[in-house]
Amino acid sequence: MNLSLPKQELQTYTLHQLELFFPDRNTHTLKGSDVDAAFERALERTEHCFRFIKNSAYSDNQGETFFSHLHSDQYAQFLYFWANSLWELSANKSVCDKLIYLNKTLHSFFISYKGKLPEIFFLTHPVGSVIGNAAYSDFLVIGQNVTINTGESPVGETVPKLGKGLYLAAGAKIIGNEPIGNRVSIGVDAFVYGQPVSDDSVVLRNPDGSVLIRNRQKKYCKAQQYFNVTI
């Protein structure tokens, strides 16, 4: 992966941000083998994800990927990957909390380090988005001011279950535990509350505030335009 900063400088850059924004007595915890290993794992996950994104800022036709610490959407994804990787590796809560808090501070974007976003997803200016610990699938697209609740079924499963190729436009909201199918697009300010949505559906908000769910009329789902493989 082509990095805007050498790898070690990138790690130091982020750790300095954590020290600057959160100068508490636990800054010593920012240095450790688990933090280093999670950083390496986050870069691997970032590179894997970016390979599938059809955008010249992320990858090219030769399979080369690009990551800039000054590309806010890319950096938001990377911070999530680092926090989640660290949590899975060592449950280092102090550093995980700071990484997620940094994401909120810089990007107004929240996803818990315990949340399991898919390995392939795309953030398109996700300012104001609050993403709960749902059951996600690959080829997810998240815009600004998106809300997804955290749920749990009576048998302890993570819900709602969200299918692959889910596109969430600005202001889209999913509240409740009902499943959302594959290749679903939820439009601007559309609100799905406690109801299932079948595969290949489009959810729209009418001018009067009511919600319309209809079958997709175009050949490809909205999310397809962001990825270089068929969903």
Sequence and secondary structure as in RCSB ss.txt:
>XXXX:A:sequence
MNLSLPKQELQTYTLHQLELFFPDRNTHTLKGSDVDAAFERALERTEHCFRFIKNSAYSDNQGETFFSHLHSDQY
AQFLYFWANSLWELSANKSVCDKLIYLNKTLHSFFISYKGKLPEIFFLTHPVGSVIGNAAYSDFLVIGQNVTINT
GESPVGETVPKLGKGLYLAAGAKIIGNEPIGNRVSIGVDAFVYGQPVSDDSVVLRNPDGSVLIRNRQKKYCKAQQ
YFNVTI
>XXXX:A:secstr
 EESS HHHHHHHHHHHHHHH  STTGGGGSSHHHHHHHHHHHHHHHHHHTTB STTTB TTS BEE TT HHHH
HHHHHHHHHHHHHHH  HHHHHHHHHHHHHHH  EE TT    SSEEESS TT EE   B  SSEEE TT EE  
EE TTS EE BB TT EE TT EEESS  B TT EE TT EEES  B TTEEEEE TTS EEEEE  SSS GGGG
GBSS  
